[in-house]
């Protein structure tokens, strides 16, 4: 899974080292050489796991789909961003994290039995 593009739909095959990468930045981090440029790209769809080639000289809008499963792989990339959030469910849905001061604290079971000791015959 790519840490640079959260919603990557295809993997690319680097023409220089013939290895598969999720994005060009992943290639740059793991290899010591630069990514070679080419006009014929090899892709692997992450939905159907099948490889295909595209000629970038004649690339059209219809080429934005996997030829095997019609997965639309050219979408706006979403990069991960740091977000500070409170862990837990939405308080409107799940209020288990709140303490209601109106509810009495539950005492231990031994204390509850002592309260009823005079009623037991």
N, C-alpha and C positions, 0 to 999 in steps of 0.2 A: 504494500500500500504506500502510495506516495505521500510524503510529508509536505511537499511543496504545493501540490494541487489536490485538494480534498476530493473533488468529484471527477477525477481522471477516468475516462471511459475506455481508453486504449493504452497499450504499451507500445513503445517505439523500439525498433531494432537499429542499433547504432551501426552505420556502415563501416566505421573504422575498426571496431573490435568484434563485430557480429554478436553482441550481447543485447539482451532485452532490458529496457529501463522504463520506468513509469514516466519520466520526463527528462528533458535535457539537463536540468539541474542535478537530478539523481546521477546521471552519467558523470557530470563534472565532479561530484563529491566522491565517487567510488573509483574513478579511473585517473591515471596520471597524465593522460594525453587529452587534447581538445577533441570535441565532437566534430567529425568530418561532415562537410556539407554535401548534400546530394539532391538531385531532383526526382529521384524515385525512392519513396519512403515505404518501409515495411512496417505495418501495424499489426497488433494483435488485439482483438476485441475482448474486453474484460467480461462481457456478458456471455458470449457463446464460446470463448476461448479458441477462436479460429483466426489464423493469420491471413492477411491480404496486403496487396501492394497498390500504391496510388502514384501516378505520374503527376508531379506537382506543376509541370508545364501546362497540362490540360485539365487542371483541377476545376470542377464546377460545383455548384450548390448541391447537386444530386450526389456528389461524392462524399458528402458529410455523413453518410449512413453506412453502416457495416453491410457489405454485400451478402453476408450469410444470414443475419438475423434482423436487419433493418434497425439496429440500435443507432440512435443519433449521437455520434461521438464528438461532434464539434459543438460544444456548448461553452458558455462563459465559465472560465476557470474560477474556482473559489479557493483562495489561499487561506490557510488557517490563521486565525487571529486570537491573541490572548484576550480572554474575557473573564472578568471577575464576577462570579455569581455565588449565591448562597446555595449550598447543597441541600437537597430535600425537595419534596414535592411542593406544588403550589399550595399555599396556606388556605386558599379558598376551597380546595378539593380535599386536602388531608391536613387536619388540625391536630394530629397526634403529637406534634412537637410543642404545642402550647400547653401551658399549665393553667387550669381553671382554679382560681383561688376559692371559688364557692364550694368545691368538692372537698370533703374532709379527707385528710391523709389516712390511708389505710394503716392500721396498727398491726402488729405481729399477731399470729394466730394464738399464741399463748395468752396475750392480753385479752383477746376476745373471749376466750374460755373462762377467764377469771371473772369477767363481767356477769356471766350467766351461771356461776357456781351456786348461787343461792336458789336458783330456779330448778336445778336438777335435783330430783328426789332420791 
